[in-house]
Amino acid sequence: MIEKHPWLRFPKEHKLITKLILGSFPPNKFTILTENKTQCDMDFFYGSRDNFFWQLFSDALNLNYKFPDNLNNLKDYLLQNNWAVSDIILECERRKNTAADQDLKVMSWNQYIISDIIDNNPINTIYFTSKWVKEKFDRHFKQIALKDINKYILPSPSRNGLRSIGRATYLDYHKEPNETATEFRLRYYRDILNR
């Protein structure tokens, strides 16, 4: 069954955006199985209770937000500080009933929306929510990928993403001997998002 992205972009209008966050596609509880959502899920990008992106974002920028309670505060912060959010996939099917990126069968890419954001705003930085997203962006958004914009891959904010942190290399970052994967991920987000 083909799933369509429920949000496309935030904000919907141009606001002199300078920073763009790009992810992949929401879990199917936000598209075709909405009855599976819980009170801990947020109807927003990366809003699954199993995705820690916004908590990492909040902690890294010292916002002290807790989710899902502070979603409106987060949206206000994004607007006031010139951030935009989108995903690279517009429509997809799933090979398995999971939220894993590798189980997505892409039907169409979100090229029009992302091109519109980048072409009509002074974007200077793009943050990718995983290595997978950056690789697909480079392959399927070639004209945009070649633009002179700072690009950073963030460690995956999922629970499964913590398992691969010890094997991954992020720029010049390495996990300290006594540092947990959770501590490393937050340290990395804190440094990269505050640049």
C-alpha positions as CSV (number, residue, x, y, z in Angstrom):
1,M,0.0,0.0,0.0
2,I,1.4,3.4,-1.0
3,E,1.8,5.8,1.9
4,K,1.8,9.6,1.4
5,H,3.8,12.0,3.6
6,P,1.4,13.7,6.0
7,W,3.3,17.0,6.5
8,L,5.7,17.8,3.6
9,R,7.4,20.7,5.3
10,F,7.5,23.0,8.2
11,P,7.0,25.9,8.0
12,K,4.6,25.9,5.1
13,E,5.7,29.4,4.0
14,H,9.1,31.0,3.5
15,K,10.6,32.7,6.6
16,L,14.2,33.5,5.6
17,I,15.1,29.9,6.5
18,T,18.9,29.4,7.1
19,K,18.9,25.9,8.6
20,L,17.2,22.8,7.1
21,I,16.7,19.5,8.9
22,L,16.1,16.5,6.5
23,G,14.9,13.1,7.5
24,S,13.4,10.1,5.6
25,F,9.7,9.3,6.2
26,P,7.5,8.9,9.2
27,P,6.4,5.5,10.6
28,N,3.1,4.1,9.3
29,K,1.3,5.1,12.5
30,F,1.4,8.6,11.1
31,T,0.1,7.6,7.6
32,I,-2.0,4.4,7.3
33,L,-2.2,3.0,10.8
34,T,-3.1,6.1,12.7
35,E,-5.0,4.0,15.3
36,N,-1.5,2.8,16.5
37,K,-0.5,6.3,17.7
38,T,-0.1,6.8,21.4
39,Q,-0.3,9.9,23.6
40,C,3.5,9.9,23.6
41,D,3.6,10.4,19.8
42,M,3.5,13.9,18.3
43,D,1.9,14.7,14.9
44,F,5.0,16.2,13.6
45,F,8.2,15.3,11.8
46,Y,10.3,12.7,13.9
47,G,7.4,12.7,16.3
48,S,7.4,9.0,17.2
49,R,8.0,8.2,20.8
50,D,10.8,5.9,19.5
51,N,12.5,8.8,17.8
52,F,14.6,11.0,20.1
53,F,15.4,13.7,17.6
54,W,13.5,16.5,19.2
55,Q,14.7,15.6,22.7
56,L,18.3,15.6,21.5
57,F,17.7,18.9,19.6
58,S,16.2,20.5,22.7
59,D,18.9,19.2,25.1
60,A,21.7,20.2,22.6
61,L,20.3,23.8,22.4
62,N,19.5,24.0,26.1
63,L,15.8,24.6,25.4
64,N,14.6,22.3,28.2
65,Y,11.6,21.1,26.3
66,K,9.9,17.8,27.1
67,F,7.8,16.1,24.5
68,P,5.1,15.7,23.4
69,D,4.0,18.5,25.8
70,N,6.3,21.3,24.3
71,L,5.5,20.7,20.6
72,N,4.1,24.2,20.2
73,N,7.1,25.8,21.9
74,L,9.3,23.8,19.6
75,K,7.5,25.1,16.5
76,D,7.7,28.7,17.8
77,Y,11.5,28.2,18.4
78,L,12.0,26.8,14.8
79,L,10.1,29.8,13.3
80,Q,11.8,32.4,15.4
81,N,15.3,30.9,14.7
82,N,14.9,30.3,10.9
83,W,14.8,26.5,10.9
84,A,12.9,24.4,8.4
85,V,12.1,20.7,8.5
86,S,11.2,18.2,5.8
87,D,11.8,14.6,4.6
88,I,13.3,13.4,1.4
89,I,10.6,10.9,0.6
90,L,7.1,12.0,-0.6
91,E,5.5,8.5,-1.1
92,C,6.6,5.0,-0.4
93,E,5.6,1.4,0.3
94,R,7.2,-0.8,3.0
95,R,8.9,-4.1,2.4
96,K,8.3,-4.9,6.1
97,N,6.0,-3.4,8.7
98,T,8.8,-1.4,10.4
99,A,9.9,2.2,10.6
100,A,13.5,1.3,9.4
101,D,14.7,3.3,6.4
102,Q,16.1,0.3,4.7
103,D,12.5,-1.2,4.6
104,L,11.2,1.7,2.6
105,K,10.5,1.3,-1.1
106,V,10.5,4.8,-2.4
107,M,7.8,5.6,-4.9
108,S,8.5,9.4,-5.2
109,W,11.1,11.8,-3.8
110,N,10.2,15.1,-2.2
111,Q,12.2,17.0,-4.7
112,Y,9.8,19.9,-5.5
113,I,9.3,20.9,-1.8
114,I,13.0,20.6,-0.9
115,S,14.1,22.5,-4.0
116,D,11.5,25.2,-3.2
117,I,12.8,25.6,0.4
118,I,16.5,25.8,-0.8
119,D,15.8,28.0,-3.8
120,N,13.7,30.6,-1.9
121,N,15.6,30.9,1.4
122,P,19.2,31.7,2.3
123,I,19.9,28.1,3.5
124,N,23.5,27.8,4.8
125,T,23.3,24.5,6.6
126,I,21.5,21.1,6.1
127,Y,21.3,18.6,8.9
128,F,20.6,15.0,7.9
129,T,19.0,12.7,10.5
130,S,21.1,9.7,9.4
131,K,23.8,8.6,7.0
132,W,21.1,6.8,4.9
133,V,19.3,10.1,4.4
134,K,22.5,11.9,3.3
135,E,23.4,9.1,0.8
136,K,19.9,9.1,-0.8
137,F,19.9,12.9,-0.9
138,D,23.3,12.9,-2.7
139,R,22.0,10.4,-5.2
140,H,18.4,11.7,-5.9
141,F,18.8,15.4,-5.3
142,K,22.0,15.9,-7.3
143,Q,21.4,19.6,-8.3
144,I,20.8,20.6,-4.7
145,A,23.5,18.3,-3.3
146,L,26.1,20.2,-5.4
147,K,25.2,23.6,-3.9
148,D,27.7,25.2,-1.6
149,I,25.8,24.6,1.6
150,N,27.3,23.1,4.9
151,K,26.0,19.6,5.3
152,Y,26.2,17.5,8.5
153,I,25.1,13.9,9.2
154,L,23.7,13.5,12.7
155,P,23.8,10.1,14.4
156,S,20.4,8.4,14.0
157,P,18.0,9.5,16.7
158,S,16.3,6.1,16.8
159,R,16.8,3.5,19.5
160,N,18.5,1.3,16.9
161,G,20.8,4.1,16.0
162,L,22.6,3.8,19.4
163,R,23.8,0.3,18.5
164,S,25.8,1.5,15.5
165,I,27.5,4.5,17.2
166,G,30.6,2.6,18.2
167,R,31.2,1.5,14.6
168,A,30.3,4.9,13.0
169,T,32.6,7.8,12.4
170,Y,31.2,11.3,12.4
171,L,33.7,13.9,11.2
172,D,36.6,13.9,13.7
173,Y,34.4,12.6,16.5
174,H,35.1,9.4,18.3
175,K,33.5,7.9,21.3
176,E,35.5,8.4,24.4
177,P,36.5,5.2,26.3
178,N,34.1,5.8,29.2
179,E,31.4,7.6,27.2
180,T,28.1,5.8,26.6
181,A,26.6,5.8,23.1
182,T,23.8,8.1,24.5
183,E,26.4,10.6,25.9
184,F,28.4,10.6,22.6
185,R,25.2,11.2,20.6
186,L,24.2,14.2,22.7
187,R,27.7,15.6,22.7
188,Y,27.8,15.4,18.9
189,Y,24.3,17.0,18.5
190,R,25.3,19.7,20.9
191,D,28.5,20.6,19.0
192,I,27.1,20.4,15.5
193,L,23.7,22.1,16.2
194,N,25.5,25.0,17.9
195,R,27.8,25.9,15.0
